[in-house]
Each structure stands twice: as structure tokens, then as C-alpha cells.
Amino acid sequence: MSSRRPPIPRTLATRPQAGTGHAPQPARHDAARLVRHTLIDFSSLPLPADVRLALAQAFWGHIGGHSDRSIASYWKSILPFARFAAESQSLRSVADLDRAMLVRYIEWLNAQRCADGRIWALTTQAAVYGALRQLLRWLERCRPDLITSIDYPFSPFPNKAAARASRSTLSGRQLRAILQACEDEIAQMRTARESAARQRAADADKPGTLGWILEQIDQRHGGIIPDWRTTQASGNFWLQKAVRRYGGAKQLAPLLYPRAVSLLPYYLAILIHTAGNPEAIADLTRDCLQPLPLLDDRELLVWFKARASRIQRRTFDRADAFGPPALVRDILAWNERLIPLTPPPQRNRLFVFKGQFTVNAMSIITVHHQLGAFCDRHGLPHFAPASIRPSVLSCFYRASGDLLRTKAVANHASVATTVRYVQTPLVEAQNRSRIADLQGAFIEHIEGRSGPSQTRCDAAPEPSPPPRGRGVTLFGFDCKDPFAGIAPGTRQGDLCVNFMGCFTCPNAVITPDPMSLARLLQARDHLRAAAATLYPARWEVLYAPQLRILEEDILPRFGSRELDAGQRLQAQLPPLPDLR
């Protein structure tokens, strides 16, 4: 009988035991780290040692939790600061990280030029400066022992938003053409897969047929077409010949699993339907579809926008064959066999495809590589994925005219962000056209050119004939329709009881010319003077409301220059009749 195993001591040591050797030292903050294909090595920067360590600690403490693309982007924004420190020789220790150094850095950024001789754009300068500023602010909060509070320069890059190039947008017709091209390719791929499934069911036991080849690939190689090295190593030359007989791996692969070119129309269609950000839609996860308990005919598409650190949501009809829910279910069933071969960090991604040698998840770089050929196949103008979101939002705003609904479609937290998206040249031209039409209709109505169907002051019906000439109130403002019956105690068709005397009527038209303002000021002074002579109860009932509206509502709408111009003309006006 074997001896009993001695028990394992489970007492945790409260202090390090002597003679156990040297404990492993923790890695330095400035040690090199590989993020995807970018090597981030603060120890290689030409900076003082304490500055390198401080910036590295702030970088990984503040930026380390971001996405890989964001980390690589921040690293590229830190490199110009290292170049500035090497050229200026003004940074000797952490103590030199102060306002004076930042001012010199801003001046240095203003002098930088591109390879073609152009000065860096204000947005580029602001992004590079902002990356360093975030690290310094992190050090102020978390390492106050290293640097003191810094008085940052105020608005070092003014009007950087105005200097940003306007968003290139696509018209509604171009978006529909792109969506139609995506649906055509998706329909062709669906038909091919359905036909292959029928052939596998009918010809799986007939050697040499397409269904038999697909069945053999499934049984012998896990549903993945082996490359030529694997085929030669295993001696399956018959499989290599059979694959070539049916067009090669490029023709047979889409019948089993997606390739990058196969997923592109799915990606573009979902991007257009959701009006989402290109990076966020490319990072869709496999659990992005969620049911709506109260709406069985609709499904919720959920994705994470890393730049805003917010969850985005849109609902779609689940019965639409080319809607996002149906497209997502297609992809889930199509690339299911690729998930075990996907790198672990990407196994939860939706757009997983088989490349020439490896299985990978779609990225924006993959989209850019495939987009040109897609446009050429369908005769479409070349476009960037980033132009789809503003194009869809501006088209929706032009069709609906509702900024709040556009904000809901865009999943924006602020309406101001939505305004920046929809302020395209086409929308601005449409707004100017609408304003011009409204102004023209208003002027036509005032000048009497609007048509015979509208009632004018000098064409009122009997038995209450209007006065001769223009219909002008006591204080000199045109009355649009004294027979509208708006004033209390009057009926439609009868002359207003306050005609020629009430400028507070909704039908009163007040023009901003100096003479009209002079009449307003004269009326205000006249009403104030009447308060001292009239019986208080009568003045309070008849004239005090008019004075309050004049002082609190009408006059504050005009600027000081307009009021001064009207006050200079006030002496030229004839006196107003006494109020009784």
C-alpha cells in the first residue's frame, strides 16, 4: 500500500521568509509593450529618466484601459513631444513640466510642417497637445508629489472646429445605390449557400460531386478548406484536384464560411441602416441582437461606442430579409465554424472571416482594402466609410425636418452634436430656400400681392366699411385683418372695436424700420404721461396692460442702435391724441 501523502501547509506567510531567493521585481512603467502591431516603448524616447517614468505611468494608468486602436493613437500623439524635448533641450526633469514649457511646445507645434510643406492643421496640433495635457492632468490628480498644479494656456488653438474640413456626404440616391449593391451581393451569396446545402443533402454519397466535396471537407478538416501545405503533408492530392475542379478555394470557401470580401456588403448594409460609427459597427459582438419583450415583431441591435464609452441602440423589423437582425443571424450561422480558430480576444466579434492563412476579425483597415473593388464592381463612386453616418443623418433630417428625431437616430447625448452632423452644404441651401420662401410669402401678404382670396383692410365686406387708405392703428402699425374677430367682444366679419387703437392685437404687424420704432417710443411716453392725468382705475384697466406689453415684450426685441435711431425721429412725429 502506498504511503499517505503529507498534508500541504496552507498557512499564508505574513512576511517574506529568509533564504527564499530574490522575489521578481515588478516591470517598470516605461518597459516596452506590444499593442497589436505597435510597439510602445517609453524607454526609447529621448527624455529624462524621471519624465519617461512619469509619462509612462500616466499613459498606462489613464489610457491603458482604452481599445488597442485608441492606445496606438495616443502613443503616436506623444512622439512629437519627445521630438520637441530633443530639439529644444528645455526639459531636464519633471520639475520643468510647467506652463512655460507648454507655451514653448505650442509655439513649436505651430511651426511644424508636413512632408509637402504645409503647416500642420489646427485639429492635428490640438490633438497632439491634448494627449500630453491629459497625461499631465492625470499626474496632477494621482501623483501630486511629482508635479505641482499647472496653469494651462487658455484656448491655445482657437477656431480649430471652424478649421476642420467639412464632412463629405453622399446624396440620398448614392446611399440607395450602395444599399442596393449590398443587397444584390447578399442575395447572390444566400442563393449560392442554399444551393450548396441542397447539393450536400442530395449528393453527399456521390464521389466527385460538389456536395460530396463539401461533405468531405466537413468530416476530414472541420469544415475548413486546407491550404496546399496541409494537403501535401497529408497526401490528400485528390482533395486539391477536386477543389481546383470547382474554381479553387476562393469559389468554394464562401459556401462554407465567409471571407473578407463576403462580409463587406453585410457590414455596409448594417452601417447604413444603423447610421453608426464605422469602428463601432466593425466591433459588433455576437450577442448584439436582443429581443424586445413588448414588441415581438421588432429586435434590438446593441453596440458599444468606445469613443463615447456609451451603449448605442436601434430597433429594426425582424421580418425584413435585408434588415440588420436578418443580416446578423446570417453571419452568426455562417462563421460559427471559424470561432474555435479565432484568436481568443476576438472570439466574441461578429465579423469573423477566414483569410488566406489565418482567421481574423474585420477592422477598418480590412474595409478600406476591400472597398475600392466593391465600388468598381457596381460602378459606384469611391467613398469613405466615415462619410456614411453624416450622409444618413443629413438625409433623415432633410426628409423629416425634426432635429430631435435625428438626434434619437444618431444616439447623440446632445443636440449640438447632431447639428454639427446635419449642417451640410445641401441642408444649409435647403434652409436658406425655405427661409426665402417664407419671407417672400410674408412680404407678399403685407404688400397685398398675395391674391384675391385673402381679405385686406381696404376690401372689407359691408356693413362695416373700413376707413379709406391703409389700415393703420393709433400708433402707426399696419393691421393685417381688422375683420378677423380676434379682439374680445368682436365677431368674425365685424370691424374690430379696437381698430386704430390697439397695437397689442395678434394681427398687428410691427416692422423694424426707424419710423415704426419712433412711434413705439412715442406711444410708450404717451402712455406714461396719461397715467398721471387719467383716473387710476380706468388707466389700470384700459392702458396699463398695453404699456406693460410695450415695455416688457415689444421694445426689448430691438437693439440699442435701432432704438437710438427711432428716438432721433421721435420729434418729427405729429402729437398723439389725448387718452381719455
ZICOR-V415212 format. One record per backbone hydrogen bond with DSSP energy under -1.0 kcal/mol. CO is the residue of the C=O (numbers start at 1). NH is the residue of the N-H. E is the energy in kcal/mol with one decimal. If there is no record, write none. Layout:
BEGIN
((CO NH E) (CO NH E))
END
This chain:
BEGIN
((28 31 -1.3) (30 43 -1.5) (33 40 -3.3) (35 38 -2.7) (38 35 -3.1) (40 33 -2.3) (42 45 -1.5) (45 47 -2.4) (48 52 -2.6) (49 53 -2.4) (50 54 -2.1) (51 55 -2.8) (52 56 -2.5) (53 57 -2.4) (54 58 -2.4) (55 59 -2.5) (56 60 -2.5) (57 61 -2.0) (58 62 -2.3) (59 63 -2.8) (63 66 -2.3) (67 71 -2.4) (68 72 -2.4) (69 73 -2.1) (70 74 -2.5) (71 75 -2.2) (72 76 -1.9) (73 77 -1.3) (74 78 -1.0) (75 79 -1.3) (78 82 -1.3) (79 83 -1.9) (80 84 -2.4) (81 85 -2.5) (82 86 -1.9) (83 87 -2.1) (84 88 -2.8) (85 89 -1.7) (93 96 -1.5) (94 97 -1.9) (96 98 -1.8) (98 102 -1.8) (99 103 -2.4) (100 104 -2.0) (101 105 -2.2) (102 106 -2.4) (103 107 -2.2) (104 108 -2.1) (105 109 -2.4) (106 110 -2.1) (109 112 -1.2) (112 120 -2.1) (114 117 -1.6) (118 114 -3.9) (121 125 -2.5) (122 126 -2.7) (123 127 -2.0) (124 128 -2.3) (125 129 -2.5) (126 130 -2.6) (127 131 -1.7) (128 132 -1.3) (129 133 -2.3) (130 134 -2.0) (131 135 -1.4) (132 136 -2.2) (133 137 -2.4) (134 138 -1.9) (135 139 -2.1) (136 140 -2.2) (137 141 -1.8) (138 142 -3.1) (139 143 -1.9) (143 146 -2.0) (143 147 -1.2) (150 152 -1.2) (159 163 -1.5) (171 175 -2.3) (172 176 -2.2) (173 177 -2.0) (174 178 -2.3) (175 179 -2.6) (176 180 -2.5) (177 181 -2.2) (178 182 -2.2) (179 183 -2.4) (180 184 -2.3) (181 185 -2.1) (182 186 -2.5) (183 187 -2.5) (184 188 -2.0) (185 189 -2.4) (186 190 -2.4) (187 191 -2.3) (188 192 -2.3) (189 193 -2.3) (190 194 -2.6) (191 195 -2.4) (192 196 -2.2) (193 197 -2.3) (194 198 -2.0) (195 199 -2.2) (196 200 -2.2) (197 201 -1.9) (198 202 -1.7) (199 203 -3.3) (203 206 -1.8) (206 209 -1.7) (209 213 -2.1) (210 214 -2.4) (211 215 -1.9) (212 216 -2.3) (213 217 -2.4) (214 218 -1.8) (215 219 -2.3) (216 220 -2.9) (217 221 -1.6) (217 223 -2.2) (221 224 -1.3) (227 231 -2.2) (228 232 -2.4) (229 233 -2.4) (230 234 -1.9) (231 236 -1.5) (235 237 -1.5) (236 240 -1.3) (237 241 -2.3) (238 242 -2.2) (239 243 -2.6) (240 244 -2.0) (241 245 -2.0) (242 246 -1.1) (243 248 -2.7) (244 247 -1.6) (248 252 -2.0) (249 253 -2.8) (252 255 -1.4) (253 256 -2.3) (253 257 -3.0) (258 354 -2.2) (259 263 -1.6) (260 264 -1.1) (263 267 -2.5) (264 268 -2.6) (265 269 -2.2) (266 270 -2.3) (267 271 -2.4) (268 272 -2.2) (269 273 -2.4) (270 274 -2.3) (271 275 -1.4) (277 281 -2.4) (278 282 -2.0) (279 283 -1.2) (281 284 -1.6) (284 350 -3.0) (285 288 -1.2) (288 302 -2.7) (290 300 -3.1) (295 298 -1.1) (297 318 -1.8) (299 316 -2.4) (300 290 -2.7) (301 314 -1.6) (303 312 -3.5) (305 309 -1.3) (305 310 -1.5) (310 305 -2.9) (312 303 -2.0) (314 301 -3.2) (316 299 -2.6) (320 323 -1.3) (323 327 -2.2) (324 328 -2.7) (325 329 -2.1) (326 330 -2.0) (327 331 -2.1) (328 332 -2.5) (329 333 -2.0) (330 334 -1.8) (331 335 -2.5) (335 338 -1.1) (336 339 -1.0) (338 341 -1.0) (339 342 -1.3) (343 346 -2.1) (344 347 -1.3) (346 349 -1.5) (348 286 -2.2) (350 352 -2.1) (351 362 -2.9) (353 360 -2.3) (358 355 -3.1) (360 353 -2.8) (363 367 -1.9) (364 368 -2.4) (365 369 -1.9) (366 370 -1.4) (367 371 -1.7) (370 374 -1.6) (371 375 -2.3) (372 376 -2.1) (373 377 -2.2) (374 378 -1.3) (375 380 -2.5) (384 387 -1.8) (385 388 -1.4) (387 391 -1.4) (388 392 -2.8) (389 393 -2.3) (390 394 -2.4) (391 395 -2.2) (392 396 -2.5) (393 397 -2.3) (394 398 -2.4) (395 399 -1.9) (396 400 -2.5) (397 401 -2.8) (402 406 -1.7) (403 407 -2.2) (404 408 -1.9) (405 409 -2.1) (406 410 -2.2) (407 412 -1.8) (414 418 -1.1) (415 419 -2.4) (416 420 -1.6) (417 421 -1.2) (418 422 -2.1) (419 423 -1.2) (422 424 -2.3) (424 428 -2.6) (425 429 -2.2) (426 430 -2.1) (427 431 -2.7) (428 432 -2.4) (429 433 -2.1) (430 434 -2.2) (431 435 -2.6) (432 436 -2.4) (433 437 -2.2) (434 438 -2.4) (435 439 -2.7) (436 440 -2.5) (437 441 -2.5) (438 442 -2.3) (439 443 -2.6) (440 444 -2.5) (441 445 -2.0) (442 446 -2.2) (443 447 -2.8) (444 449 -2.6) (456 459 -1.5) (470 472 -1.1) (471 479 -1.9) (473 476 -1.7) (477 473 -2.1) (478 509 -2.3) (481 484 -1.4) (482 496 -1.7) (483 493 -2.5) (487 490 -1.5) (491 494 -2.0) (496 499 -1.4) (498 501 -2.3) (498 502 -1.3) (505 508 -1.8) (507 480 -1.9) (513 517 -1.9) (514 518 -2.2) (515 519 -1.8) (516 520 -2.0) (517 521 -2.6) (518 522 -2.3) (519 523 -2.7) (520 524 -2.4) (521 525 -2.3) (522 526 -2.4) (523 527 -2.5) (524 528 -2.1) (525 529 -2.3) (526 530 -1.8) (527 531 -1.1) (529 532 -1.1) (530 534 -2.7) (535 539 -2.8) (536 540 -2.4) (537 541 -1.7) (538 542 -2.7) (539 543 -1.4) (539 544 -2.4) (543 547 -2.1) (544 548 -2.4) (545 549 -2.2) (546 550 -2.2) (547 551 -2.6) (548 552 -2.8) (549 553 -1.9) (549 554 -1.9) (550 555 -2.3) (554 557 -1.4) (555 558 -1.9) (559 563 -2.1) (560 564 -2.3) (561 565 -2.1) (562 566 -2.0) (563 567 -2.2) (564 568 -1.7) (569 572 -1.1) (570 573 -1.2))
END
